[in-house]
Amino acid sequence: MSIYQNIPSEYHVGHIRIAPNIVLAPMVGVTDSIFRRMILSLGGCGLVSSEMTNAASVSPRARSRHNQLEFLPEERPITMQLSGNEPDLVAQAAKTVELLGADILDINCGCPSPKVTGGGHGSALLKDLCKMEALIKAVIAAVQIPVTLKYRAGWDEDSLNYLDTARMAEAAGIKALALHPRTRAQLYTGTADWSRIREVREVVSIPVVGSGDVKDAAEALRRLEVYNASGIMIGRGAMENPWIFMQIAQLRRGEPMFVPQPSDKCDFLVRYIEMLRDELGERLGLNKTKQLIGQFAVDLPYAAKLREHVHRSTTLDDARTLIEDFFAQHSDPALVSAS
């Protein structure tokens, strides 16, 4: 019998059931259709999301230059996330996203990137809740699918407004919240204060998903229980360990937790490279390979050298050969714990 059996395992976004309640966070440049399908193929993930997409990049002409909103049927249910600060523009983009087939529309008010906040998008909207409210209401009025909100605890420690934001969002018609409990000023430094998620749960009746610093399966389940989160959102932890969703599901069922061996990690990376080659081509595929290898937990001696060499590679064939040769030299599972 599992010690986790009484922890809630699902939540609803409007009429859509999210089960299991462990979801993949939207990440710019990462959570494209290929990465989402790789994660889903391993099991245990209840919801995936598109990359954050600027509302100005949703027109047919703009979409011809990117693949951020492309998906396959096996990825459902799928959230598509938009950013922007002009209510009419975001609402129009939301209509397009709905027509493209999104199950859920998510509004990003949490991205801390200076490039994003400098344009008044993302977490910059935390400085103007009236404008955020107008944007939320415009989007909800424009679509029939459920609308959710991803946000941060506030712009900085002197302007924490995560409770006010939650109350406003629910009153405006938002169907679920995802809170990354850092401030924008923290970026990704320090620690995420998950007690803020529990506080939000106490002031709204809609689901509240917690995000930030989840890199361990047992810790994810503990946070569901301790902080009363409706669900867990995993971002960078999924790049480091794509099997974390599977591991959480196994722990929940009381089963032994799968621990990926060097051969599993090699197979994952090679499969990813070949999907990138087939669907995105050489240049984009190589860039994404370098991005993932920078976060991926190789956990073997000289892994830093592998990353360095892959980052210097000029073709996908070079990157694949480097990865295969490295893992062939470190095929002993005992080495995983030696580094």
C-alpha positions as CSV (number, residue, x, y, z in Angstrom):
1,M,0.0,0.0,0.0
2,S,1.3,3.4,-0.9
3,I,1.8,6.2,1.7
4,Y,0.6,8.6,-1.0
5,Q,-2.7,6.9,-1.8
6,N,-4.8,9.6,-0.1
7,I,-3.2,12.6,-1.9
8,P,-5.5,14.0,-4.6
9,S,-4.6,12.8,-8.0
10,E,-6.7,15.0,-10.3
11,Y,-8.4,18.4,-10.7
12,H,-10.7,20.0,-13.2
13,V,-10.2,23.0,-15.5
14,G,-13.8,23.8,-16.2
15,H,-15.2,20.6,-17.8
16,I,-11.7,19.2,-18.5
17,R,-10.4,16.6,-16.1
18,I,-6.6,16.7,-15.5
19,A,-5.4,13.3,-14.4
20,P,-2.9,12.8,-13.1
21,N,-2.5,16.2,-11.6
22,I,1.2,16.5,-12.6
23,V,1.7,18.8,-15.6
24,L,4.4,20.0,-17.8
25,A,5.1,23.7,-17.5
26,P,5.3,25.9,-20.6
27,M,8.9,26.8,-21.5
28,V,10.0,29.0,-24.3
29,G,12.1,27.2,-26.8
30,V,11.6,23.9,-25.0
31,T,8.0,22.6,-24.9
32,D,7.4,22.2,-28.6
33,S,5.4,19.3,-29.9
34,I,8.5,17.0,-30.0
35,F,9.4,17.6,-26.4
36,R,5.8,17.2,-25.3
37,R,5.5,13.9,-27.1
38,M,8.7,12.7,-25.6
39,I,7.4,13.4,-22.1
40,L,4.0,11.9,-22.7
41,S,5.6,8.7,-24.1
42,L,7.2,8.1,-20.7
43,G,3.9,8.3,-18.9
44,G,2.6,10.1,-15.8
45,C,2.0,13.6,-17.3
46,G,-1.6,14.8,-17.2
47,L,-1.4,18.0,-19.2
48,V,1.1,19.6,-21.5
49,S,1.4,23.2,-22.7
50,S,2.7,25.0,-25.7
51,E,5.6,27.4,-25.4
52,M,4.6,30.9,-24.3
53,T,3.6,32.7,-27.5
54,N,3.3,36.4,-28.0
55,A,-0.2,37.3,-29.0
56,A,1.2,39.3,-31.9
57,S,2.7,36.1,-33.3
58,V,-0.6,34.3,-33.8
59,S,-1.6,35.7,-37.2
60,P,-1.3,33.3,-40.1
61,R,1.6,35.2,-41.5
62,A,3.5,35.1,-38.2
63,R,2.7,31.4,-37.7
64,S,4.3,30.6,-41.0
65,R,7.6,31.6,-39.3
66,H,7.3,29.4,-36.2
67,N,5.8,26.2,-35.0
68,Q,4.9,27.2,-31.4
69,L,1.2,26.4,-31.8
70,E,1.5,23.1,-33.7
71,F,0.4,19.9,-32.0
72,L,-0.8,16.4,-32.7
73,P,-4.0,14.7,-31.4
74,E,-2.1,12.4,-29.0
75,E,-1.0,15.5,-27.0
76,R,-4.5,16.2,-25.7
77,P,-5.5,17.7,-23.4
78,I,-3.2,20.6,-24.3
79,T,-3.0,24.2,-23.1
80,M,-1.8,27.0,-25.3
81,Q,-0.2,29.9,-23.5
82,L,-0.3,33.5,-24.7
83,S,1.4,36.6,-23.5
84,G,0.6,40.2,-24.2
85,N,-0.6,43.4,-22.6
86,E,-3.2,44.7,-25.0
87,P,-6.6,43.2,-24.2
88,D,-8.1,43.4,-27.7
89,L,-4.9,41.9,-29.3
90,V,-4.7,39.0,-26.8
91,A,-8.5,38.3,-27.1
92,Q,-8.2,38.1,-30.9
93,A,-5.2,35.8,-30.6
94,A,-7.2,33.7,-28.1
95,K,-9.9,33.2,-30.7
96,T,-7.3,32.0,-33.2
97,V,-5.9,29.6,-30.6
98,E,-9.3,28.2,-29.9
99,L,-9.9,27.6,-33.7
100,L,-6.5,25.8,-33.8
101,G,-7.9,23.3,-31.4
102,A,-6.6,24.2,-27.9
103,D,-8.4,22.6,-25.0
104,I,-7.3,25.3,-22.6
105,L,-6.1,28.9,-23.0
106,D,-3.5,30.1,-20.5
107,I,-2.5,33.7,-19.9
108,N,1.1,34.3,-18.9
109,C,1.5,36.8,-16.1
110,G,4.6,35.2,-14.7
111,C,7.5,35.3,-17.2
112,P,10.3,37.3,-15.5
113,S,12.5,37.7,-18.6
114,P,13.5,41.4,-19.1
115,K,12.8,41.0,-22.8
116,V,9.2,40.1,-22.0
117,T,8.6,42.4,-19.0
118,G,10.2,45.3,-20.9
119,G,7.3,45.1,-23.3
120,G,4.8,45.1,-20.5
121,H,4.1,41.4,-20.9
122,G,4.4,38.5,-18.4
123,S,5.0,39.4,-14.8
124,A,5.0,43.1,-15.7
125,L,1.2,42.9,-15.5
126,L,1.6,42.2,-11.8
127,K,2.3,45.9,-11.4
128,D,-1.1,46.8,-12.9
129,L,-3.9,44.5,-11.7
130,C,-6.6,46.7,-13.3
131,K,-5.0,46.1,-16.7
132,M,-4.5,42.4,-16.0
133,E,-8.2,42.2,-15.1
134,A,-9.2,44.0,-18.3
135,L,-7.1,41.6,-20.4
136,I,-8.5,38.5,-18.6
137,K,-12.0,39.6,-19.1
138,A,-11.5,40.3,-22.8
139,V,-10.0,36.9,-23.4
140,I,-12.7,35.1,-21.5
141,A,-15.4,36.9,-23.4
142,A,-13.7,36.0,-26.7
143,V,-13.5,32.2,-26.3
144,Q,-15.6,29.2,-25.2
145,I,-12.7,27.1,-23.9
146,P,-11.5,27.4,-20.2
147,V,-9.0,30.2,-19.5
148,T,-6.3,29.8,-16.9
149,L,-3.7,32.1,-15.4
150,K,0.0,31.5,-14.7
151,Y,1.6,34.2,-12.5
152,R,4.1,35.0,-9.8
153,A,3.9,36.1,-6.2
154,G,4.5,39.8,-7.1
155,W,6.9,42.1,-8.7
156,D,9.2,42.1,-5.7
157,E,9.0,41.5,-1.9
158,D,7.7,45.0,-1.4
159,S,4.7,44.4,-3.7
160,L,3.5,40.9,-3.0
161,N,0.0,40.7,-4.4
162,Y,-0.5,37.0,-5.1
163,L,-3.7,36.8,-3.0
164,D,-5.3,39.9,-4.6
165,T,-4.4,38.6,-8.0
166,A,-6.0,35.2,-7.2
167,R,-9.2,36.8,-6.0
168,M,-9.4,39.1,-9.0
169,A,-8.7,36.3,-11.4
170,E,-11.4,34.0,-10.0
171,A,-14.0,36.8,-10.0
172,A,-13.1,37.5,-13.6
173,G,-13.8,33.9,-14.6
174,I,-10.4,32.2,-14.6
175,K,-10.9,28.4,-14.2
176,A,-7.6,27.5,-12.6
177,L,-4.4,29.2,-11.4
178,A,-0.7,28.2,-11.6
179,L,1.4,30.1,-9.1
180,H,5.2,30.2,-9.3
181,P,5.7,31.6,-5.7
182,R,8.9,33.6,-6.5
183,T,8.7,37.3,-7.2
184,R,9.7,38.7,-10.6
185,A,12.8,40.2,-8.9
186,Q,14.0,36.8,-7.9
187,L,14.0,35.5,-11.4
188,Y,15.0,31.9,-10.8
189,T,17.3,32.5,-7.8
190,G,16.7,31.8,-4.1
191,T,13.8,29.4,-3.3
192,A,10.2,29.3,-4.2
193,D,8.0,29.9,-1.1
194,W,5.4,27.2,-1.5
195,S,3.5,28.4,1.6
196,R,2.1,31.1,-0.7
197,I,0.4,28.4,-2.7
198,R,-1.4,27.1,0.4
199,E,-2.5,30.7,1.2
200,V,-4.0,31.1,-2.3
201,R,-5.8,27.8,-1.9
202,E,-7.5,29.2,1.2
203,V,-8.9,32.3,-0.6
204,V,-10.2,30.8,-3.9
205,S,-12.4,27.9,-4.8
206,I,-10.7,27.1,-8.2
207,P,-7.7,24.8,-8.6
208,V,-4.3,26.2,-7.7
209,V,-1.3,24.4,-9.2
210,G,2.1,24.9,-7.7
211,S,5.2,25.5,-9.7
212,G,8.9,26.0,-8.9
213,D,11.8,23.9,-7.7
214,V,10.2,20.5,-8.2
215,K,13.0,18.1,-9.2
216,D,12.3,15.0,-7.1
217,A,9.3,12.6,-7.3
218,A,8.8,12.2,-3.6
219,E,9.2,15.9,-3.0
220,A,6.4,16.6,-5.6
221,L,4.0,14.3,-3.8
222,R,5.0,15.9,-0.4
223,R,4.2,19.3,-1.8
224,L,0.8,18.2,-3.0
225,E,0.0,17.1,0.6
226,V,1.8,19.8,2.7
227,Y,0.8,22.8,0.7
228,N,-2.7,21.6,-0.4
229,A,-1.8,22.2,-4.1
230,S,-4.4,21.0,-6.6
231,G,-1.6,19.9,-8.9
232,I,2.1,20.2,-9.5
233,M,3.7,21.9,-12.5
234,I,7.2,20.8,-13.5
235,G,9.4,22.8,-15.9
236,R,13.2,22.7,-15.6
237,G,12.9,19.5,-13.6
238,A,11.5,17.8,-16.7
239,M,14.5,18.8,-18.8
240,E,16.8,17.5,-16.1
241,N,14.8,14.3,-15.6
242,P,12.1,13.5,-18.2
243,W,11.2,10.4,-16.2
244,I,10.0,12.4,-13.2
245,F,6.3,12.2,-14.2
246,M,6.6,8.4,-14.5
247,Q,8.4,8.2,-11.1
248,I,5.7,10.2,-9.4
249,A,3.0,7.9,-10.7
250,Q,4.9,4.9,-9.6
251,L,5.4,6.2,-6.1
252,R,1.8,7.1,-5.9
253,R,0.9,3.5,-6.7
254,G,3.4,2.1,-4.2
255,E,5.6,0.6,-7.0
256,P,9.4,0.6,-7.2
257,M,10.6,3.8,-8.8
258,F,12.2,3.5,-12.2
259,V,15.8,4.9,-12.1
260,P,17.1,5.6,-15.6
261,Q,20.4,3.9,-16.5
262,P,23.0,5.4,-18.8
263,S,21.5,3.4,-21.7
264,D,18.1,4.8,-21.0
265,K,19.5,8.3,-21.1
266,C,21.4,7.7,-24.3
267,D,18.3,6.2,-25.9
268,F,16.2,9.2,-24.9
269,L,18.7,11.8,-26.3
270,V,19.2,9.9,-29.5
271,R,15.4,9.5,-30.1
272,Y,15.0,13.2,-29.4
273,I,17.8,14.1,-31.9
274,E,16.2,12.0,-34.6
275,M,12.7,13.5,-34.1
276,L,14.3,16.9,-34.2
277,R,16.1,16.0,-37.5
278,D,12.9,14.7,-39.1
279,E,10.6,17.4,-38.0
280,L,12.6,20.6,-37.6
281,G,15.7,20.1,-39.7
282,E,19.4,20.5,-39.0
283,R,19.8,24.1,-37.7
284,L,16.8,24.2,-35.3
285,G,17.4,20.6,-34.3
286,L,21.0,21.2,-33.3
287,N,20.0,24.3,-31.3
288,K,17.4,22.4,-29.3
289,T,19.8,19.5,-28.7
290,K,22.3,21.9,-27.2
291,Q,19.7,23.5,-25.1
292,L,18.5,20.2,-23.6
293,I,21.9,18.7,-23.0
294,G,22.7,21.8,-20.9
295,Q,19.9,20.8,-18.4
296,F,19.8,17.0,-18.8
297,A,21.0,15.1,-15.8
298,V,23.7,12.9,-17.3
299,D,25.0,12.1,-13.8
300,L,28.2,10.5,-15.0
301,P,31.9,11.4,-14.7
302,Y,33.0,14.0,-17.3
303,A,29.4,15.0,-18.1
304,A,30.6,18.6,-18.2
305,K,33.0,17.7,-21.0
306,L,30.1,16.0,-22.9
307,R,28.0,19.1,-22.7
308,E,31.0,21.3,-23.8
309,H,31.6,19.1,-26.8
310,V,28.0,18.9,-27.8
311,H,27.7,22.7,-27.6
312,R,30.7,23.0,-29.9
313,S,29.3,20.5,-32.4
314,T,28.3,21.8,-35.8
315,T,25.9,19.1,-37.0
316,L,23.3,16.8,-35.5
317,D,25.4,13.8,-36.6
318,D,28.3,15.1,-34.6
319,A,26.1,15.7,-31.5
320,R,24.7,12.2,-31.8
321,T,28.1,10.6,-32.2
322,L,29.5,12.4,-29.2
323,I,26.5,11.3,-27.1
324,E,26.6,7.7,-28.2
325,D,30.4,7.4,-27.7
326,F,30.2,9.0,-24.3
327,F,27.5,6.6,-23.0
328,A,29.3,3.6,-24.6
329,Q,32.3,4.5,-22.4
330,H,30.1,4.8,-19.3
331,S,27.7,1.9,-19.7
332,D,28.3,0.5,-16.2
333,P,25.2,1.5,-14.1
334,A,27.4,1.6,-10.9
335,L,29.0,4.7,-12.4
336,V,25.8,6.6,-12.1
337,S,26.4,7.0,-8.3
338,A,30.1,7.5,-8.6
339,S,30.0,11.0,-9.9
